[in-house]
């Protein structure tokens, strides 16, 4: 079974987004978190499912939200590099790539 590991900045992004959505509408943060979990379950089962961004990095959309999971996979591990909004600061996460190894 594949393991999922978040880089620290990606984990912080997830927490910040959950908090942001809850401030917009109570319970929305929890719905976002559940959609991220469902997306990660799908990625864990089928790591090739995401669109390639580089040779090692892929992205996959979080259903019902304008966010992508940016990840790398290598054998038994999925490394979440970013929980990134579709339009905000494209490519900002690229500086995190050396931490994913």
N, CA, C and O atoms as a printed pandas DataFrame, in Angstrom:
     atom_number atom_name residue_name chain_id  residue_number  x_coord  y_coord  z_coord
0              1         N          UNK        A               1    0.839   -1.186    0.000
1              2        CA          UNK        A               1    0.000    0.000    0.000
2              3         C          UNK        A               1    0.883    1.249    0.000
3              4         O          UNK        A               1    1.865    1.332    0.739
4              5         N          UNK        A               2    0.521    2.199   -0.829
5              6        CA          UNK        A               2    1.291    3.436   -0.913
6              7         C          UNK        A               2    0.995    4.340    0.277
7              8         O          UNK        A               2   -0.130    4.405    0.772
8              9         N          UNK        A               3    2.034    5.030    0.720
9             10        CA          UNK        A               3    1.918    6.007    1.794
10            11         C          UNK        A               3    1.827    7.403    1.193
11            12         O          UNK        A               3    2.380    7.661    0.124
12            13         N          UNK        A               4    1.133    8.296    1.875
13            14        CA          UNK        A               4    1.048    9.689    1.456
14            15         C          UNK        A               4    1.822   10.520    2.465
15            16         O          UNK        A               4    1.616   10.415    3.674
16            17         N          UNK        A               5    2.720   11.350    1.941
17            18        CA          UNK        A               5    3.500   12.249    2.792
18            19         C          UNK        A               5    3.352   13.663    2.245
19            20         O          UNK        A               5    3.554   13.908    1.056
20            21         N          UNK        A               6    2.998   14.584    3.129
21            22        CA          UNK        A               6    2.893   15.989    2.762
22            23         C          UNK        A               6    4.209   16.686    3.080
23            24         O          UNK        A               6    4.776   16.483    4.153
24            25         N          UNK        A               7    4.694   17.502    2.158
25            26        CA          UNK        A               7    5.759   18.427    2.524
26            27         C          UNK        A               7    5.143   19.423    3.496
27            28         O          UNK        A               7    3.946   19.703    3.419
28            29         N          UNK        A               8    5.940   19.959    4.404
29            30        CA          UNK        A               8    5.414   20.884    5.409
30            31         C          UNK        A               8    4.637   22.049    4.802
31            32         O          UNK        A               8    3.554   22.367    5.293
32            33         N          UNK        A               9    5.151   22.704    3.745
33            34        CA          UNK        A               9    4.383   23.811    3.165
34            35         C          UNK        A               9    3.026   23.367    2.596
35            36         O          UNK        A               9    2.052   24.116    2.661
36            37         N          UNK        A              10    2.967   22.167    2.048
37            38        CA          UNK        A              10    1.710   21.661    1.494
38            39         C          UNK        A              10    0.711   21.370    2.610
39            40         O          UNK        A              10   -0.482   21.633    2.465
40            41         N          UNK        A              11    1.199   20.832    3.714
41            42        CA          UNK        A              11    0.327   20.568    4.863
42            43         C          UNK        A              11   -0.215   21.883    5.425
43            44         O          UNK        A              11   -1.389   21.972    5.786
44            45         N          UNK        A              12    0.635   22.892    5.495
45            46        CA          UNK        A              12    0.208   24.208    5.974
46            47         C          UNK        A              12   -0.831   24.803    5.019
47            48         O          UNK        A              12   -1.802   25.411    5.468
48            49         N          UNK        A              13   -0.637   24.635    3.714
49            50        CA          UNK        A              13   -1.610   25.126    2.730
50            51         C          UNK        A              13   -2.974   24.484    2.939
51            52         O          UNK        A              13   -4.003   25.159    2.908
52            53         N          UNK        A              14   -2.969   23.181    3.150
53            54        CA          UNK        A              14   -4.230   22.483    3.360
54            55         C          UNK        A              14   -4.945   23.049    4.581
55            56         O          UNK        A              14   -6.135   23.357    4.521
56            57         N          UNK        A              15   -4.224   23.184    5.679
57            58        CA          UNK        A              15   -4.819   23.722    6.908
58            59         C          UNK        A              15   -5.330   25.152    6.702
59            60         O          UNK        A              15   -6.420   25.493    7.160
60            61         N          UNK        A              16   -4.552   25.979    6.019
61            62        CA          UNK        A              16   -4.965   27.363    5.741
62            63         C          UNK        A              16   -6.224   27.404    4.880
63            64         O          UNK        A              16   -7.117   28.217    5.122
64            65         N          UNK        A              17   -6.297   26.538    3.885
65            66        CA          UNK        A              17   -7.467   26.506    3.012
66            67         C          UNK        A              17   -8.709   26.022    3.748
67            68         O          UNK        A              17   -9.799   26.555    3.540
68            69         N          UNK        A              18   -8.557   25.026    4.599
69            70        CA          UNK        A              18   -9.690   24.554    5.395
70            71         C          UNK        A              18  -10.209   25.690    6.264
71            72         O          UNK        A              18  -11.417   25.917    6.338
72            73         N          UNK        A              19   -9.303   26.399    6.918
73            74        CA          UNK        A              19   -9.696   27.534    7.764
74            75         C          UNK        A              19  -10.363   28.624    6.930
75            76         O          UNK        A              19  -11.398   29.160    7.325
76            77         N          UNK        A              20   -9.784   28.950    5.794
77            78        CA          UNK        A              20  -10.356   29.976    4.915
78            79         C          UNK        A              20  -11.785   29.611    4.512
79            80         O          UNK        A              20  -12.690   30.439    4.618
80            81         N          UNK        A              21  -11.991   28.373    4.051
81            82        CA          UNK        A              21  -13.327   27.964    3.612
82            83         C          UNK        A              21  -14.322   27.967    4.760
83            84         O          UNK        A              21  -15.486   28.321    4.569
84            85         N          UNK        A              22  -13.882   27.577    5.950
85            86        CA          UNK        A              22  -14.785   27.607    7.109
86            87         C          UNK        A              22  -15.194   29.029    7.473
87            88         O          UNK        A              22  -16.314   29.255    7.931
88            89         N          UNK        A              23  -14.299   29.985    7.272
89            90        CA          UNK        A              23  -14.647   31.377    7.531
90            91         C          UNK        A              23  -15.657   31.902    6.511
91            92         O          UNK        A              23  -16.466   32.776    6.823
92            93         N          UNK        A              24  -15.603   31.366    5.298
93            94        CA          UNK        A              24  -16.540   31.775    4.256
94            95         C          UNK        A              24  -17.933   31.208    4.515
95            96         O          UNK        A              24  -18.942   31.893    4.343
96            97         N          UNK        A              25  -17.967   29.940    4.933
97            98        CA          UNK        A              25  -19.230   29.254    5.185
98            99         C          UNK        A              25  -18.950   28.094    6.139
99           100         O          UNK        A              25  -18.205   27.180    5.784
100          101         N          UNK        A              26  -19.526   28.110    7.333
101          102        CA          UNK        A              26  -19.273   27.017    8.270
102          103         C          UNK        A              26  -19.548   25.645    7.631
103          104         O          UNK        A              26  -20.592   25.424    7.016
104          105         N          UNK        A              27  -18.591   24.745    7.795
105          106        CA          UNK        A              27  -18.699   23.401    7.235
106          107         C          UNK        A              27  -18.054   23.252    5.871
107          108         O          UNK        A              27  -17.785   22.131    5.439
108          109         N          UNK        A              28  -17.801   24.354    5.185
109          110        CA          UNK        A              28  -17.194   24.280    3.855
110          111         C          UNK        A              28  -15.750   23.779    3.936
111          112         O          UNK        A              28  -15.288   23.061    3.050
112          113         N          UNK        A              29  -15.050   24.154    4.984
113          114        CA          UNK        A              29  -13.684   23.674    5.173
114          115         C          UNK        A              29  -13.628   22.168    5.318
115          116         O          UNK        A              29  -12.738   21.513    4.775
116          117         N          UNK        A              30  -14.580   21.625    6.054
117          118        CA          UNK        A              30  -14.634   20.168    6.228
118          119         C          UNK        A              30  -14.932   19.489    4.887
119          120         O          UNK        A              30  -14.364   18.440    4.584
120          121         N          UNK        A              31  -15.815   20.081    4.091
121          122        CA          UNK        A              31  -16.117   19.518    2.769
122          123         C          UNK        A              31  -14.875   19.553    1.878
123          124         O          UNK        A              31  -14.599   18.598    1.152
124          125         N          UNK        A              32  -14.133   20.653    1.938
125          126        CA          UNK        A              32  -12.886   20.750    1.173
126          127         C          UNK        A              32  -11.908   19.661    1.616
127          128         O          UNK        A              32  -11.323   18.969    0.783
128          129         N          UNK        A              33  -11.735   19.513    2.922
129          130        CA          UNK        A              33  -10.819   18.509    3.466
130          131         C          UNK        A              33  -11.223   17.101    3.012
131          132         O          UNK        A              33  -10.360   16.297    2.660
132          133         N          UNK        A              34  -12.510   16.799    3.016
133          134        CA          UNK        A              34  -12.981   15.473    2.582
134          135         C          UNK        A              34  -12.725   15.261    1.095
135          136         O          UNK        A              34  -12.386   14.155    0.674
136          137         N          UNK        A              35  -12.887   16.325    0.290
137          138        CA          UNK        A              35  -12.609   16.191   -1.134
138          139         C          UNK        A              35  -11.115   15.973   -1.386
139          140         O          UNK        A              35  -10.737   15.208   -2.272
140          141         N          UNK        A              36  -10.272   16.645   -0.606
141          142        CA          UNK        A              36   -8.826   16.427   -0.722
142          143         C          UNK        A              36   -8.498   14.983   -0.350
143          144         O          UNK        A              36   -7.713   14.329   -1.037
144          145         N          UNK        A              37   -9.092   14.483    0.728
145          146        CA          UNK        A              37   -8.866   13.086    1.130
146          147         C          UNK        A              37   -9.301   12.118    0.038
147          148         O          UNK        A              37   -8.591   11.157   -0.259
148          149         N          UNK        A              38  -10.465   12.365   -0.562
149          150        CA          UNK        A              38  -10.958   11.497   -1.639
150          151         C          UNK        A              38  -10.023   11.552   -2.846
151          152         O          UNK        A              38   -9.765   10.530   -3.482
152          153         N          UNK        A              39   -9.522   12.734   -3.156
153          154        CA          UNK        A              39   -8.585   12.894   -4.269
154          155         C          UNK        A              39   -7.298   12.125   -3.988
155          156         O          UNK        A              39   -6.766   11.448   -4.868
156          157         N          UNK        A              40   -6.804   12.234   -2.759
157          158        CA          UNK        A              40   -5.574   11.511   -2.400
158          159         C          UNK        A              40   -5.778   10.004   -2.430
159          160         O          UNK        A              40   -4.861    9.268   -2.794
160          161         N          UNK        A              41   -6.957    9.533   -2.055
161          162        CA          UNK        A              41   -7.248    8.093   -2.127
162          163         C          UNK        A              41   -7.190    7.620   -3.580
163          164         O          UNK        A              41   -6.638    6.559   -3.874
164          165         N          UNK        A              42   -7.758    8.405   -4.476
165          166        CA          UNK        A              42   -7.727    8.060   -5.891
166          167         C          UNK        A              42   -6.302    8.076   -6.431
167          168         O          UNK        A              42   -5.902    7.179   -7.174
168          169         N          UNK        A              43   -5.539    9.097   -6.056
169          170        CA          UNK        A              43   -4.142    9.191   -6.483
170          171         C          UNK        A              43   -3.334    8.014   -5.928
171          172         O          UNK        A              43   -2.490    7.454   -6.627
172          173         N          UNK        A              44   -3.592    7.646   -4.686
173          174        CA          UNK        A              44   -2.878    6.528   -4.070
174          175         C          UNK        A              44   -3.129    5.227   -4.832
175          176         O          UNK        A              44   -2.212    4.436   -5.050
176          177         N          UNK        A              45   -4.385    5.018   -5.232
177          178        CA          UNK        A              45   -4.725    3.801   -5.976
178          179         C          UNK        A              45   -4.229    3.833   -7.413
179          180         O          UNK        A              45   -3.890    2.793   -7.977
180          181         N          UNK        A              46   -4.184    5.029   -8.011
181          182        CA          UNK        A              46   -3.822    5.180   -9.425
182          183         C          UNK        A              46   -2.892    6.386   -9.588
183          184         O          UNK        A              46   -3.324    7.421  -10.096
184          185         N          UNK        A              47   -1.638    6.278   -9.175
185          186        CA          UNK        A              47   -0.755    7.449   -9.175
186          187         C          UNK        A              47   -0.507    8.056  -10.554
187          188         O          UNK        A              47   -0.128    9.224  -10.645
188          189         N          UNK        A              48   -0.706    7.308  -11.609
189          190        CA          UNK        A              48   -0.480    7.824  -12.957
190          191         C          UNK        A              48   -1.649    8.674  -13.441
191          192         O          UNK        A              48   -1.590    9.228  -14.539
192          193         N          UNK        A              49   -2.706    8.789  -12.649
193          194        CA          UNK        A              49   -3.933    9.465  -13.066
194          195         C          UNK        A              49   -3.744   10.961  -13.317
195          196         O          UNK        A              49   -4.442   11.539  -14.150
196          197         N          UNK        A              50   -2.827   11.580  -12.620
197          198        CA          UNK        A              50   -2.634   13.020  -12.764
198          199         C          UNK        A              50   -1.974   13.407  -14.070
199          200         O          UNK        A              50   -1.280   12.607  -14.698
200          201         N          UNK        A              51   -2.202   14.642  -14.466
201          202        CA          UNK        A              51   -1.565   15.177  -15.672
202          203         C          UNK        A              51   -0.099   15.475  -15.377
203          204         O          UNK        A              51    0.204   16.111  -14.368
204          205         N          UNK        A              52    0.815   15.029  -16.232
205          206        CA          UNK        A              52    2.232   15.296  -15.989
206          207         C          UNK        A              52    2.570   16.780  -16.132
207          208         O          UNK        A              52    2.152   17.443  -17.082
208          209         N          UNK        A              53    3.326   17.275  -15.176
209          210        CA          UNK        A              53    3.853   18.643  -15.233
210          211         C          UNK        A              53    5.335   18.620  -15.573
211          212         O          UNK        A              53    5.836   19.485  -16.291
212          213         N          UNK        A              54    6.024   17.620  -15.047
213          214        CA          UNK        A              54    7.430   17.367  -15.350
214          215         C          UNK        A              54    7.572   15.845  -15.435
215          216         O          UNK        A              54    6.580   15.117  -15.393
216          217         N          UNK        A              55    8.783   15.388  -15.550
217          218        CA          UNK        A              55    9.020   13.935  -15.617
218          219         C          UNK        A              55    8.539   13.229  -14.337
219          220         O          UNK        A              55    8.051   12.100  -14.393
220          221         N          UNK        A              56    8.679   13.895  -13.202
221          222        CA          UNK        A              56    8.333   13.288  -11.908
222          223         C          UNK        A              56    7.057   13.819  -11.265
223          224         O          UNK        A              56    6.479   13.155  -10.405
224          225         N          UNK        A              57    6.616   14.992  -11.665
225          226        CA          UNK        A              57    5.551   15.697  -10.956
226          227         C          UNK        A              57    4.248   15.656  -11.752
227          228         O          UNK        A              57    4.245   15.805  -12.974
228          229         N          UNK        A              58    3.150   15.452  -11.041
229          230        CA          UNK        A              58    1.823   15.416  -11.660
230          231         C          UNK        A              58    0.862   16.295  -10.874
231          232         O          UNK        A              58    1.129   16.672   -9.733
232          233         N          UNK        A              59   -0.265   16.613  -11.511
233          234        CA          UNK        A              59   -1.317   17.347  -10.812
234          235         C          UNK        A              59   -2.646   16.657  -11.077
235          236         O          UNK        A              59   -2.865   16.058  -12.130
236          237         N          UNK        A              60   -3.527   16.763  -10.084
237          238        CA          UNK        A              60   -4.863   16.201  -10.230
238          239         C          UNK        A              60   -5.844   17.104   -9.502
239          240         O          UNK        A              60   -5.576   17.564   -8.392
240          241         N          UNK        A              61   -6.966   17.351  -10.127
241          242        CA          UNK        A              61   -7.957   18.306   -9.635
242          243         C          UNK        A              61   -8.745   17.750   -8.442
243          244         O          UNK        A              61   -9.109   16.575   -8.405
244          245         N          UNK        A              62   -8.993   18.629   -7.476
245          246        CA          UNK        A              62   -9.868   18.313   -6.344
246          247         C          UNK        A              62  -11.295   18.593   -6.810
247          248         O          UNK        A              62  -11.607   19.719   -7.195
248          249         N          UNK        A              63  -12.153   17.593   -6.780
249          250        CA          UNK        A              63  -13.539   17.766   -7.238
250          251         C          UNK        A              63  -14.244   18.867   -6.457
251          252         O          UNK        A              63  -14.054   19.014   -5.250
252          253         N          UNK        A              64  -15.051   19.626   -7.164
253          254        CA          UNK        A              64  -15.918   20.668   -6.609
254          255         C          UNK        A              64  -15.185   21.909   -6.108
255          256         O          UNK        A              64  -15.819   22.846   -5.623
256          257         N          UNK        A              65  -13.871   21.927   -6.219
257          258        CA          UNK        A              65  -13.074   23.074   -5.778
258          259         C          UNK        A              65  -12.046   23.384   -6.860
259          260         O          UNK        A              65  -11.646   22.498   -7.615
260          261         N          UNK        A              66  -11.629   24.623   -6.930
261          262        CA          UNK        A              66  -10.652   25.044   -7.941
262          263         C          UNK        A              66   -9.225   24.868   -7.414
263          264         O          UNK        A              66   -8.437   25.814   -7.392
264          265         N          UNK        A              67   -8.917   23.673   -7.004
265          266        CA          UNK        A              67   -7.605   23.349   -6.456
266          267         C          UNK        A              67   -7.082   22.081   -7.099
267          268         O          UNK        A              67   -7.847   21.205   -7.502
268          269         N          UNK        A              68   -5.765   22.001   -7.187
269          270        CA          UNK        A              68   -5.067   20.803   -7.647
270          271         C          UNK        A              68   -4.193   20.273   -6.529
271          272         O          UNK        A              68   -3.688   21.025   -5.696
272          273         N          UNK        A              69   -4.030   18.985   -6.532
273          274        CA          UNK        A              69   -2.999   18.354   -5.708
274          275         C          UNK        A              69   -1.796   18.199   -6.634
275          276         O          UNK        A              69   -1.888   17.547   -7.674
276          277         N          UNK        A              70   -0.677   18.794   -6.259
277          278        CA          UNK        A              70    0.573   18.653   -7.002
278          279         C          UNK        A              70    1.377   17.601   -6.239
279          280         O          UNK        A              70    1.624   17.749   -5.042
280          281         N          UNK        A              71    1.783   16.542   -6.934
281          282        CA          UNK        A              71    2.421   15.430   -6.235
282          283         C          UNK        A              71    3.486   14.747   -7.084
283          284         O          UNK        A              71    3.540   14.882   -8.306
284          285         N          UNK        A              72    4.317   14.016   -6.380
285          286        CA          UNK        A              72    5.307   13.142   -7.014
286          287         C          UNK        A              72    5.051   11.741   -6.474
287          288         O          UNK        A              72    4.592   11.582   -5.343
288          289         N          UNK        A              73    5.343   10.742   -7.267
289          290        CA          UNK        A              73    5.252    9.379   -6.732
290          291         C          UNK        A              73    6.462    8.588   -7.152
291          292         O          UNK        A              73    6.992    8.724   -8.255
292          293         N          UNK        A              74    6.872    7.754   -6.220
293          294        CA          UNK        A              74    8.043    6.927   -6.447
294          295         C          UNK        A              74    7.825    5.630   -5.690
295          296         O          UNK        A              74    8.033    5.571   -4.478
296          297         N          UNK        A              75    7.413    4.607   -6.388
297          298        CA          UNK        A              75    7.204    3.324   -5.748
298          299         C          UNK        A              75    6.043    3.345   -4.773
299          300         O          UNK        A              75    4.882    3.431   -5.173
300          301         N          UNK        A              76    6.363    3.267   -3.494
301          302        CA          UNK        A              76    5.337    3.146   -2.465
302          303         C          UNK        A              76    4.990    4.453   -1.779
303          304         O          UNK        A              76    4.309    4.439   -0.754
304          305         N          UNK        A              77    5.434    5.572   -2.307
305          306        CA          UNK        A              77    5.167    6.840   -1.637
306          307         C          UNK        A              77    4.639    7.892   -2.608
307          308         O          UNK        A              77    5.163    8.079   -3.706
308          309         N          UNK        A              78    3.577    8.575   -2.159
309          310        CA          UNK        A              78    3.054    9.751   -2.843
310          311         C          UNK        A              78    3.488   10.944   -2.008
311          312         O          UNK        A              78    3.197   10.996   -0.813
312          313         N          UNK        A              79    4.176   11.900   -2.612
313          314        CA          UNK        A              79    4.626   13.091   -1.896
314          315         C          UNK        A              79    3.798   14.265   -2.394
315          316         O          UNK        A              79    3.866   14.637   -3.565
316          317         N          UNK        A              80    3.009   14.848   -1.483
317          318        CA          UNK        A              80    2.190   16.012   -1.831
318          319         C          UNK        A              80    3.075   17.246   -1.715
319          320         O          UNK        A              80    3.578   17.576   -0.641
320          321         N          UNK        A              81    3.250   17.916   -2.845
321          322        CA          UNK        A              81    4.110   19.090   -2.921
322          323         C          UNK        A              81    3.312   20.362   -2.666
323          324         O          UNK        A              81    3.817   21.310   -2.064
324          325         N          UNK        A              82    2.052   20.379   -3.133
325          326        CA          UNK        A              82    1.226   21.581   -2.963
326          327         C          UNK        A              82   -0.251   21.231   -3.061
327          328         O          UNK        A              82   -0.641   20.270   -3.724
328          329         N          UNK        A              83   -1.056   22.033   -2.388
329          330        CA          UNK        A              83   -2.504   22.054   -2.553
330          331         C          UNK        A              83   -2.755   23.433   -3.154
331          332         O          UNK        A              83   -2.925   24.419   -2.437
332          333         N          UNK        A              84   -2.775   23.481   -4.489
333          334        CA          UNK        A              84   -2.657   24.746   -5.218
334          335         C          UNK        A              84   -3.957   25.162   -5.897
335          336         O          UNK        A              84   -4.620   24.359   -6.555
336          337         N          UNK        A              85   -4.305   26.435   -5.722
337          338        CA          UNK        A              85   -5.446   27.006   -6.436
338          339         C          UNK        A              85   -5.124   27.022   -7.926
339          340         O          UNK        A              85   -3.972   27.210   -8.317
340          341         N          UNK        A              86   -6.142   26.824   -8.749
341          342        CA          UNK        A              86   -5.935   26.757  -10.205
342          343         C          UNK        A              86   -5.292   28.006  -10.786
343          344         O          UNK        A              86   -4.468   27.907  -11.695
344          345         N          UNK        A              87   -5.650   29.167  -10.285
345          346        CA          UNK        A              87   -5.225   30.412  -10.926
346          347         C          UNK        A              87   -4.226   31.248  -10.135
347          348         O          UNK        A              87   -3.547   32.097  -10.712
348          349         N          UNK        A              88   -4.124   31.033   -8.858
349          350        CA          UNK        A              88   -3.264   31.880   -8.032
350          351         C          UNK        A              88   -1.805   31.428   -8.128
351          352         O          UNK        A              88   -1.496   30.256   -7.912
352          353         N          UNK        A              89   -0.932   32.345   -8.447
353          354        CA          UNK        A              89    0.512   32.121   -8.460
354          355         C          UNK        A              89    0.922   30.796   -9.117
355          356         O          UNK        A              89    1.495   29.942   -8.440
356          357         N          UNK        A              90    0.652   30.604  -10.391
357          358        CA          UNK        A              90    1.023   29.332  -11.024
358          359         C          UNK        A              90    2.516   29.042  -10.872
359          360         O          UNK        A              90    3.354   29.926  -11.050
360          361         N          UNK        A              91    2.826   27.812  -10.544
361          362        CA          UNK        A              91    4.212   27.374  -10.445
362          363         C          UNK        A              91    4.960   27.781   -9.198
363          364         O          UNK        A              91    6.154   27.501   -9.085
364          365         N          UNK        A              92    4.293   28.440   -8.247
365          366        CA          UNK        A              92    4.974   28.896   -7.024
366          367         C          UNK        A              92    5.607   27.749   -6.251
367          368         O          UNK        A              92    6.583   27.952   -5.528
368          369         N          UNK        A              93    5.071   26.571   -6.393
369          370        CA          UNK        A              93    5.505   25.396   -5.641
370          371         C          UNK        A              93    6.800   24.786   -6.187
371          372         O          UNK        A              93    7.375   23.908   -5.544
372          373         N          UNK        A              94    7.263   25.223   -7.340
373          374        CA          UNK        A              94    8.447   24.603   -7.962
374          375         C          UNK        A              94    9.690   24.661   -7.056
375          376         O          UNK        A              94   10.552   23.786   -7.137
376          377         N          UNK        A              95    9.784   25.666   -6.213
377          378        CA          UNK        A              95   10.913   25.743   -5.283
378          379         C          UNK        A              95   10.912   24.639   -4.235
379          380         O          UNK        A              95   11.918   24.417   -3.562
380          381         N          UNK        A              96    9.812   23.965   -4.101
381          382        CA          UNK        A              96    9.697   22.863   -3.118
382          383         C          UNK        A              96   10.188   21.530   -3.654
383          384         O          UNK        A              96   10.294   20.569   -2.892
384          385         N          UNK        A              97   10.486   21.443   -4.930
385          386        CA          UNK        A              97   10.789   20.148   -5.550
386          387         C          UNK        A              97   11.985   19.462   -4.921
387          388         O          UNK        A              97   11.968   18.241   -4.764
388          389         N          UNK        A              98   13.018   20.196   -4.556
389          390        CA          UNK        A              98   14.187   19.531   -3.970
390          391         C          UNK        A              98   13.864   18.905   -2.621
391          392         O          UNK        A              98   14.557   17.985   -2.186
392          393         N          UNK        A              99   12.815   19.395   -1.949
393          394        CA          UNK        A              99   12.394   18.815   -0.659
394          395         C          UNK        A              99   11.606   17.528   -0.834
395          396         O          UNK        A              99   11.409   16.789    0.131
396          397         N          UNK        A             100   11.147   17.245   -2.066
397          398        CA          UNK        A             100   10.303   16.074   -2.279
398          399         C          UNK        A             100   11.096   14.792   -2.419
399          400         O          UNK        A             100   10.514   13.707   -2.440
400          401         N          UNK        A             101   12.383   14.891   -2.511
401          402        CA          UNK        A             101   13.217   13.693   -2.746
402          403         C          UNK        A             101   13.550   12.980   -1.475
403          404         O          UNK        A             101   14.239   11.960   -1.501
